[in-house]
Amino acid sequence: MASSQRYFALLALFAVSLKFCYCQNETIDVAGSGTAGVTWYGEPFGAGSTGGACGYGSAVANPPLYAMVSAGGPSLFNNGKGCGTCYQVVCIGHPACSGSPITVTITDECPGGPCASEPVHIDLSGKAMGALAKPGQADQLRSAGVIRVNYKRAACLYRGTNIVFRMDAGANPYYISFVVEYENGDGDLSNVEIQPAGGSFISMQEMRSAVWKVNSGSALRGPFNIRLTSGESHKVIVAYNVIPANWKPDESYRSIVNF
């Protein structure tokens, strides 16, 4: 969860400069655009928090996310359904604003303070906040408190990356749960189904995050096929045999598919 570091970060002054990398850049015409308030939290060059409410863990700091991530206020986090969605953000109204867009992925929840008091609020990682600034002026932007941005829902685009399934630490044959990572396009999912060896597809339950689970009542055996339905466009793809028969908790399994 976005921690109390967020409030400290709003008051602190940091003298930093930043180089950054885009992972996603294509805009799409789906719900979500307008103006929003923006703050930041965590370390100046960091990914906000280590993991966050969506369950991505240390992946937020590593490729292809590269710490270009954000916590969303209630309207963007949307009880976890906003996890994985991407937004293009342009800083406005501050002398340090570069005016150039960045794109961030929602990986965390910002439940209080300005996040709850504004209709739309974006709580950026330290790295993403600095990326909104003119060269050499990241410290001015970070010390400005709440700034204003134009934002727009964007297509996620993780070049050269396929979807990854990271098994939950508590998963077992009777309780299968995993995080779905790096979905191109919509970024979110409306349905996830798992098919055990010799069985039919079973709908999984979303856990207010990017984690999906199924309590089977009987042991499920792999290898497993996973069928994914995207959140906005309702595209369907299947990752065949992506989780092996000898899978282990807390291990990641990379598919050969993406939207």
Secondary structure by P-SEA (a helix, b strand, c coil): cccaaaaaaacccccccccccccbbbbbbcccccbbbbbbbcccccccccccccccccccccccccccbbbbccccccccccccbbbbbbbccccccccbbbbbbbcccccccccccccbbbbccaaaaaaacccccaaaaaaccbbbbbbbbbbbbbccccbbbbbcccccccbbbbbbccccccccccbbbbbcccccbbbbbbccccbbbbbccccccccbbbbbbbcccbbbbbbcccccccccccbbbbbcccc
